[in-house]
Amino acid sequence: MPSTTDQQTQPLWRVRLASAFRTILACTIVACTTLYGPPPVRHLLEYPAFSYMTTILIVSDATLGDALRGCWHALLATLQVMALSVLTLWVIGPARFTVWAAAAAVAVNAFAVAVPKSTHLMCKRIAFGQIVIVYVGAVVHGAKTGALMHPVHVVASTGLGALASVLAMLFPYPHVAYYEVRKTWRLYGENACERLRTFMDALSAQDNTSALDLISQASSLSKAGAKLQQSIKDNQEGMLWERPQMKFLKRSGNDQVEKLQHIEIPIRGMEMALTSCISCTVSMMDEELREVLGNLEVHIGQKFKQPEFSMPFDATAPERRGEILDKSLWKFHNISITQEELPVFFFFFCLKLLIDDSPIARIPECDTEESSALEKQDVCSSFNRDWSSLDIRPSNQSLVFAFKCSLSLGFAVLFGLIYTKENGYWSGLTIAISFVTGIQPIFTVTNARAQGTAMGSVYGILCCYIFHRFEDLRFMLLLPWTVFTSFLMHSRMYGKAGGIAAVTGALLILGRKNYGHPSEFAIARITEACIGLTCFLIVEILFNPARAATLAKTELSRSLGAFEDWINMVPCSSQKNRQAPTFLALREKQNKLKSHVNELEKLIAEAELEPNFWFLPFHGSCYGKLLRSLLKMVDLLPFLAYQIEFISQVTEISSVDVKELQEHTNNNLELFKKKVSSSLKCLEKVTSIKTLAALEKELQKKIVSHDIELGKLPNANAFRLLGTNEEEVETIVSPFLQNLNEEAGKIYANKGEDKLKSEIVLCLSGLGFCISNLIRETMEIEKEVKELVKWENLHQAM
């Protein structure tokens, strides 16, 4: 394990150093052009500070494709701002621009830029910065401002920053997203292979202690694998900009993500199987199974050595692989399956999915017409994405975002110019690059930006003081600071907002000349930044008065409702037509549930960071347990959908008679749906109630006697939906296993392919594991919701 950890750590710091090198290279291009370029060029580039800001926005952790995309966004921003600013300056006249007129013009123009819902966020940020400079510059320069040339100066400075970003991606060699994805795929393959070997070693371990140690090691590998997956997804858009023809080929981007899921979902399933009952898995293993797992390790290693897993195995592997896998599956045909042994069967079920490249991340069976229709739809969507920037129709969300940006920038420019006219730019520029369309931890972001601005400014002042005799060498001192801030951007304390503010603060002092005394400028800029951040914070609070803790509870209720919808849509025997439309709808519900859980995860992270003030404290530990249960349930849903569809199609693809078993399976599914759905419906209702009085009223409707103020539940059945022990699991799973054991002998006795018989039994065993674990996690959610309600009631009553 130490060698594996070292292999994962080395690429991380290399990536950070490479990003810092390209950032300093782009800033060097800007500095050399603005400080030592020909006089006409320097006269045209009147705002080098914005060139630096544009560069930092585009080049941070970027590839060549990302830089090209950033140039495109800069061009779109320039076209919008030029049209708006030239018209405004021509109508009002630069000489008549007052502080109030500038603030109003910034607010109106920012609203116009922010309203189109399809414009990329980076495009809007660059446009906001240009708007601030244009109108504040009109106030500062007065009648000397040219209605056309002044915006041209701003545009030229923006273009220099964008061009420097692209050039920095080309040296010392092109930093291409395509090769980054290939390299990350290779690292992910090594990570996945190491995780699988660790899981197999844990399953083959001689004692529980060794198995638990191996599972703990695999957990750290899983976190590294998640980061690699995210890196692959983040570089997909950059690949399209480097290779535009990929937009019109088959579903390349979706295929990459789907391929990741085909690999990751079974691996997560194996991890769940091992952690469910490690003592049972260890006790079931014998020397023969350990030998089988050892042979499978070799073939799995071959699978992950393939570049981007383009081929599952080499030419000689399939037959040998089939023999090994059939040997491992056939060993179970004389075993009576118990609930304690379900994790082992589910482990082998996931292993088979992985080795056979089963398409668990999408609908397993999809006919040719449907596939071609999806492919045509993807080609059309690629054209739509290309022209989506022309869609200027506002939505409710975009209107709210536009109002926030308009008011924040307008007030920031107003108070910034009132404080000091010469440095009035910085109040607006500081927040121009701070806006996001979704929810963000505003207090954390504001604090990080303020601290980053202060740190960068202090570093710049110290460098100017130490090297006051060597003015031309000051810029070289940005190299260690840029390396430091590249790591700072990925820290939990400061994040990207604080890192960008820190590197920008130093750049504006060390990368320019003729702006006055460094100390005076730094103090003025820090003050202006605080003015802008205060306006940003107040407007955000006014538009989003609900705390993240409140939103998290609302999202929890929505997640429970989405899970209930998914459970209700699971097809059973009462539904005659269980073909593609049903499972397509099931997949849509699954994606909806996953999006709700992901949003809940973000809100919980934000709620833990926000200050409590006089509000009810956030019960982070309880929400953390609820989130873990929901994430585990989300991981189980693809397996359950795959198993149900496979069982429904067994009679169509084989001669094995499993009708009686299907009836028993469907009856158990109906019972499972009834119990879990009713529990989730009640939990959704409880978590959606916001006040103590409303909760008490709701409980009185159910004729339940509760001591709300003390947070006690005298009536044990008041919140008893599924129970808190294994009784409910036994009620559903025990009859299921009894029927499975009775019918398994009949299945093996029938004529048919032995491999398919083993697959049927294995799939049904996996279904039993998924059902039992979903019930357990529902009971865990019920337990934590009870704890959350009691905790909130106690704190509200105090």
N, C-alpha and C positions, 0 to 999 in steps of 0.2 A: 503493500500500500504506500509506503513512503515514496517509491519511485513514481507511482501513478500520480500522487499528489504533486510532486515536483513537475511532472509533465503538464499538469493542468495549470500550475502557478506561473511557469515560465512564459507561455503565450500571453497571459494576462498583462504582465508588466511590459512585455514587448509591444503589445497593442497600445498600451498607454503611452509608451515612449514614442512609438511611430506617430500616434495622433498629435503628441506635443511637437514633434519635429515638423510635421506638415503645417501645424498652426503657426509656428514661428517662421517657417518659410514663407507662408502667405503674408504674414505681417511684415516680414522683411521686404517683400516685393512692394507692399504699400509704402513702407517707410522710405525705401530708395527712390521711389517715384515721386513722392510728395516732398522729400527733403533735398534730393539731389538731381531731380529731373530738370529738363529744359524749362526756362522761365515761362513760356506760354503754357506748358503743361501744368506747372505748379499754379499758375493763375487760374486755370480752368478747374483744378482740383482744390476748391476753396474750403472744403470741409473734410480734411483727412480723418477727423475723429469718426465720422460716419462711415468712412471706408473701412476703418478698423472694426467698427461694430458689425458692418455687413459681413466682413470676413469671418469674424468669430461666430456669427449666427450660422453661416453656411458650412464652415470647415470643421467644426467640432465633431469628432468621431464620424467623419464622413468618408465616403468612397468617391470615385470619379463619377459614378452615376448620380450620387447624392449632390455633388457639386454642380453637375449639369442641370439637375432639377432645380437647385438653388438659383442658378443663373436665369432659368426660365421664370421662376417666381419673381426674381428681381425685375425682369423685363415687364411682366404683367403689372407689378406694383408701379413701375415707372410710367407706363402708359396711363394708368388710372390717375396718378398724382399729377402728371403733366397736364392732362385735360382739365382736372378740377382746379389746380393752382393757377395756371395761366389765365383761365377765365375769371377766377376770383380776383386776382391781382389787377387784371385789366378793368374789371367793373368797378372795384372799390378804389384802386389807385394806391401804390405803395406809400405815398406821402400822407394819406389819410388813415393809415393803419395805426390804431391805438392798441393798448394792452387788451381792452375789452373786445375790440374787433378781431384781434388775433386769436383770442380764446374762443370766440364764437365761430370763427372760420375753421379752427382746428376741430372743434366739436362737430360741426356740420360735415366737414370733409371726412373725418374719421367714421362718422355714422354711415356715409355713403360707401366707404370702402369695406366696412365690416358687414353690411347687410347681405351681400351675395353669399348664399350658403355653400356654394361649391368652390369658392376661392380658398386655396390652401392657407393654413395658419401662418406659415413663413412669409407668404406673399403679403398678408395683412400686416405682419409685424414690420416688414421693410417699408411698406407704404405708410404706416403710422409714423415711423421715424422720419421719413421724407416730409410728411405733412408738418410735423413739429418744426423741423429746420426751416422750411420755406416760410412759414408765417411768423415764427419768432425772429428769423433773419430780416423779414420785412419791417418789424418793429425796431430792431437794433440799427439797421442801416437807413431806415427812413426813405427819403426821396431818392437816395442814391440806388435803391433797389431797382433792378430791371425786371419788368413784368415777364420777360421771356428768359433773359440770361440768368437770372437768379435761380429759377427752377433747373435750368440747364447745368449750373454748377453742382446742384444737389444730385442730379442724375449722373453726372460724370463721376462724382465721388462714389456713388453707389456702384456704378459699372466697374470702377477700379477694384473695389472690394470683391465683387463677384468674379472678375477675371483672375485676380490673384488666387482665389480659392481653387479655381480649375487648374491653374498652372501648378499650384502646390501639390495637387493630386497626381501630377505627372512625373515628379522627381522624388527620389532618385530613380524610381521606376513607377509605372502607372499603378495606382492603388485601385484596382478594378474590383467591383462587387462580385463579379462572377467567380473570380479566383478566391475571393474571401469566402464565398459560400462553399466552394469545393473544399477548401482547407478546413472550414468548420464542420462540413459533413464528415471529413476524415476523422477529426477529433471526436465528433459525436459517435461515429462508429466505434472508435476505440473505447469511449466511455460506456456505450451500451454493451459492448462485448465484455468489458471488465465487470459491469454490474451483473450481467447474466452469469458469468463465472462465479461471482461472489454468491449469488442466489443458489446456484447449484451446489457450491461448496457448503452453504448453510443447510441445504436440504440433505446433503450427504454427511453432515457432521455427526460425530459419535455421541455428543452430549449437547444439552441445551445451552450451556454457557458459551461454547464455541460458536454455536449457531447464532446466538444473540449478538456476539461480537462481530460476526460477519455481516449480519443485517444492519448493524450500526454503521459499519464501513460503507455498505451499499447506500445508506441514506445520504451520506456526504457526497457520494458519486452522483446520486439523483439530483442534488441541488446544482452540481456542476453541469449535468446534462440539461437541466432546465434553462440555464444561461446560454448554453450552446444552441438550443432550440430557438430561443428568443433572438439570438444573433442571426440565425438563418432567416427567420421571418422578417427581421428588420432590413435585411439586405435585398429582399425580393424586389422592392420598388426601384432600387438602384440598378439592379440587373436589367430592368425594362428600359431604363434610360440609356444604358450602355449598348443594349441590343434591342432597338425598337421593333425589329421584326418578330421578336418573341411575343409581342402583344397579339399578333395575328396568327400565331401557331396554335397548337392545342393547349389545353389548360395548364400551361407550364407552371405559373405561380401556385395555382391551386394544387397541382400534382405534387409540388415540393412539400407543401404543408400537409397534404393528405398522406404522403409517404412517411413523413415524420410521425403522424398519428398511428399509422399501421405498425410502426415499430414501438412507439412509446406506450401505447395503450396496453398491449400484452405484457410489457415489462412492468408497468405499474400494477397490473393484475397479479403477476407473480409475487411482487412485493407485498401486496395485500394478503395473498394466500399464506405467505410465510409468517407475517406478523399476526395473523388471526389466531393461530394455535401452533406455536413452534414445537411444543412438546409432542403433539400428535404427529406432526410431520416427521420428526426425528425417529419416533418409535415405529413408524410404518416402513422405514427404509431398511433394506437388507443389502447384502453384498452384490446381488444380481442387479438391483436397481441402481446402485452406486456405479457399477460398471457401465450400465446403459447411459447414465448421465455423463460419465467421463467421455464416452464416445461421442455423445451429442455436442459436448464442448468443442471438440475438434471441428465439427461441421459448422457450428455457429460461428467459430472464428473465421472460417472460410467465407461465410456469408458477409460478415462485416468488413472483410478486406476488399470486397468489390467496390470500385469507385462509385460513390453516391448510391450504392446498393442497386446499380442498374440491372444486375442479374442476380437472382436469388442465390444460385450456386453454380459451380462449374459443371461441365458436361457429364462428369462421372458421379456427381454427388447425389442426384435424385434417387436412384435405385438404392444406394447404400443408406441414404437418409431414411427412406421409407422402411427399410428392414429394421433399422435401429428404433425408429419411432413405433412401428407396429409391435416390436418386441416389448417395448415399455408399456404400451397400452394393453396388449393381450394378457399381460401378467395379472391384470385386475379382473379378469373375467370370472374367476372363482371366488372373489372377495365380496363379502356382504358389506355394503356401503353403510356406514354410520355417520351421524352428524359430525363426530370428531374427525372423521377421515375426509370430509368434503374439501378442506383446504388443499390436500395433496392432489385430489382429482382436478381441482380448479387450477392448480399450478401446472399440471400436465396439459390441461385444456389451453391455457395461455401459451405454453411452450409450443404446442402444435399450431396455434394461430400464427405465431411468429415464424416458425420454420416453413410453414406452407404459404406464407405471405397472404394470408386470408384478409380480404378487404373489410376489416371491422370498422374502419373510420368512415365508410360510406355504406350505402345500401348494398348488401351482399349480392343480390341478384338484380341485374338491370339489363333489360333487353336491348337489342341493337338500335331500335328506333329511338328509345329513350336516351341512349348514349349519344347518338348523333344529334338529337335535339338539344341536349345539354351542351355539346360542343359548339353548335350553331349559336346557342345563347351566349356562350362565353366570348365568341368572336364578336357578336354584336355589342356585348358589354365593353369590350376593349375599345371599340369605336366611340361608345358613349363616354368612356372615361376621358378619351382624348378631347372631346368637345364639352366636357362637363364644366370647364371653366367659364363657358359662355352662359351658363344657367344663372341668372340673377334673381330668380324668384325667391322672395324671403320666406322663411319659416318662423314659427313662434320662437324657437331657440335662437335663430340667427338675429331676430329683432331684439331679444333680450341682450344678447352678446353685443350687438351694435350700440344699444343704449348705454351699456356699461362702459364700453370703450370710449364713446363720445363724451360722457360726463367725466370720466376719470382723466382723460387727456385734456379736456377743456379746463377743468378746475386746476389741474397740475400746471398748465401753461399760464393760466391767470395768476395764481399765487406765486409761481416762479418768477414771472416778469415783475410782479409787484415787489418781490424781495430784492432782486437785482436784475437789471435789464441785460447786461453783458453776458451773464451766465444763465440766463433764463431757459436756454436749450435743455439743460440737464434734468430738470424736473419732469419734462415730458418724455425725453429720450430714455430715462431710467425705466419708466413703466411701459414704454412702447413695445419693448420686447418681452414683457412679463405676462401678456394676456394668453389665456388658454380658453378653448371653447367648452371644455368640460369642467368638472369640479376639481379644485385643487386646494391643498391646505394653505389657506391664504396667510395665516399668521406665520407658519413655518417658512413659506416662500418669501414673505416680506422681511422677516428677520434674517434669512440667509442672504438676501440681496443687500440689505443694509450692512451686515457684517462683511460681506465680500467687497463691497465698495470701499469700506473703511480700510480693510486690510490691503487692498491693492493700492489705494492712495498713499497709505503710510509707507508701503514698500517703495513706491515711486519717489516719495520725498526723501527717504533715507538714501536711495541710490543717487539722487541728484546732489544731496549734501556731501556724500563721500567722494563722488567723482565730479565735483563742480568745475574742476579744471579741464576735464576731458569730456566735453559736452557731446562730441561725436561718438564716444564709446558707451554712452548710457544705454543705447538700445540693446547692446550685447547682454546687458544684465537681465533682459527679459527672458533669456533662454532658461535659466534655472527656475524662474517664477512660472513660466508656461508649463514646464514639466510638473511642478508642484500642483498647479491648478488643474492639470489634466487628471491627476489622481483625486483632487478635491471634488471634481464634478461627479465622481462616482462614489462619493462618501455619503453615508446616511445623514450626517450632521448638516452638510451644506447642499449637496445635490448639484444638479446642473445649473440651477438659478444662482446659487452662491459662487460656483466656480466661474461662470461667465462674468459675473459682476467683479470678481477678484482680478481676473486677467484683464478685463476692460479698464478697471481703475488704474492699473499700472501702465497699460498701453497709452492712455490719454496723457500721462505725465512724461513718460520716457520716450514715446514715439513721436512727439511733436516739438515744435519750436515756436517762439514768439506768442506765447499765450499768457505771459506775465510771470510773476514769481510762483514757483511750484507750490509752496506752502499756502499762499493765499488762494490759488486756484483750487487746491485740494479741499480746503475748508469750505469754499463756496460751493464746490460740486457736491460734497457730502451733505451740506445743508439743503441744496436743491433736490438731491436724491431723496432725502427724508421728506421733503414737501410732496414730491411726486408719489412716494410710497404711501404716505398718509392719505392722500386723495384716493389712491387705488384701494387701500384697505377699507376706507369708509364706504365707498361706492359698492364694493363687493359685499360688505355686510348689509347694506340697504337692499341690494337686489337678491341676496341669498341670506335672509335672516335665520333660516333654519340651520341649526348646528349639524355637524357631520354625524353626531351621535343620534340625533332625531332621524336624519336621513337613513342611517344604518338600520334602525329599527323598521322603518318603512320598507327598505329594500329586503330585509329579512322576511317580512310578511309576503312580499312579492315573490321571493324565491320559493317559499313554501307553497304558495299558490301555483307557481309554474311547475313545481314537482308534482303537485296533485293533478294538474292537467295532464302531465305525462303519464302518470299512473292510470288515470281514467281512460287514456287512449290505447293502452296495451291491449292488443287483440286476443280474444279468448274464443272458446268453442261457440259461444252465442253469436259470434260474428261470422257470417258465412263467407264473406268476401274479404280475405285477409291478404290481399296482394299488394303490389307496389304503392298505390296511393296511400294506404294505411301506414305503411312503413316510411314513406316519404314524409307524411304528416308527423309521424313519431320523431323522425330526425329533426324536423323544424322545431318541434316542442323541446327536444333535447338541446338544440342550439340556443333557444330562448332561455331555458333554465341555466345553461352555462354562462350566458351573458349576464343574467341577474346575479349569479354567484360571484362572477368576476367583479361586477360593480360593488357588490357587498364587501368584497375583499379590499377594494380601494377605499371605501368609506370607513371601514374599520381601521385601516392604517391611518387615515386622516384624523379620525376621531381620537385616536390614541395620542396624536401630536398636538391637537388643539387645546388651548387653556380652558379650564372649567368655569372661571369667574364665579358668578353666583348660581350657576346652573347645576343640575344633578350630575354628579361625576359619571364618567363612562365606565361601564363594567367590562373592561377589556378582556379579562380572563374568560368570562362567560361567553362573550361573542367569539373569542378565539376557538373555544370548544365547538360552538355551533358551526363556525366556518369549517373546521376540520371535518365534522360529520357531513356537511353539505358537499364538500369537495370529494370526499370518499364516495358519496352517493352518485355524484356526477361521473366519477370514474367507473362506477359499476353499471351505469345505464347502457353504454354501448354493448357490453357483454350480454346483458339481459335481452336487448333488442335482437342481437345476432342469434342468440340461442333460440328465442321464440320463433324467429323466421326459419331457422334451420329445421327445427322440429316440424313446423307446419309444411315444409317442402319435402320431408323424408319420403312420404308415400309416393311423391311424384318422381323422385330421382332414384328409387331403389325398389326392390321386391320385398324388402323387409316389412312385415306386418306389425305396425306399432299403433294401430288405431285405438286399442284399449288403453294403452299407456298414454296416448295423446288425450283421451278423455279424462283420465285421472290428473294429468298435468294441467289441463285447462280448468278443472274443478279447483285445484289448489291455487292456480293463478287468480281465479275469481275470488277465492277467500282472501288471498293476499291483497288484492286490489281493494276489497271491501274494508278490511281492517286498516290498512295503511292510508287509504284515501280519506276515510272518516277522521282519522287522527290528524292528518295534515290539514284538513279543512277546519277543524277546531283550533289547531295551533295558529293557522293563518288569521283566524278571527281574533284570537286573543292578542297576538302581536300587533294587530292593526288598531287596537283600542289605545288611544293616546292618553286619556285622563283616568284618574282613579274613580271618579264618579261614574264614568261610562262603563268601566270594567265592572263595578259593583252592580250597576243596572243590568248589564248583560248576564252576570252570574245569577241575579235574582230571577231573571226570565227562566233560567234552567232550574229554579227552585233549589239552589245550592246555598248552603249556609257557610259563609266564609267570614273570618275575622280579618277584613282587609287591612285595617290600620296596623295590626300587629304582624301582618304578613303570614299568618298561620292558615293552614288548610285543615280544619277539624274533620271535614268529611273526606275520607280517603279516596272516595270515588269521584270527587269534584274534578280533579285534573287527571284521573286515571283513564287514559285513552287506550293505551296498549299494555300498560304494566311496566314494571321496572325490573323484571327478572326474565328468565328463559321460558316462562310458561307460554307466552304467545308464539315464540319461535317454535317451540315443540308442537304447538297446536297445528301449525301449518306444515312444518318441515318433516315431522315424524310420519304422518300418513303419506307424504310425498315419497320419502325414502322407502317406506314399506312397499308401496306400489312399484317403485323403481326396482327393488331387489326381486320382487315377484316376477316382473316382466323382463328383467335382464336375462334370466335363464332362457325365457322363450325367444328373446332376440338372438342370443348366441346359438340356439338350437335351430333357428330358421335357416333356410338356404339363402345364400347371399355372400357378398364380399365381407371377409373378416374385418378388414380395415374399417368399412363403413359401420359395422356393428359396434366396434369399439368407439368410433366417433360418436355414435348415437348415445351410448351409455355415458361417455365422457361429457358430452354436451348437456345431458340431463343432470349429471352430477354438478356441473358448473352452474346450471340453473338453480339447483338447490342451494349452492353456496351464495349466489347473488341474492336470492330471496331472503335467506336467513340473515345476511349482513345488512340488507336494506331495512329489514325489520328492526335489527339491533340499533342501527344508526337513527331510525325514527324514534325508538325509545330513548336514545341518548339525547336527541333534540327535545323530546318532550320533557325530559329531566332538566335540561338546561333552561328551557323556556319557563318552567316552574320556578327555578332558581332566580331567573331574571325578573319575573313578575314579583316575587317576594322581596327581592332586593330593592326594586324600584318603589314598591309600596312602603317599605320600611323607611327609605330615605325621604319620600314625599311626606310621610306622616311626622317626621322629626321637625 
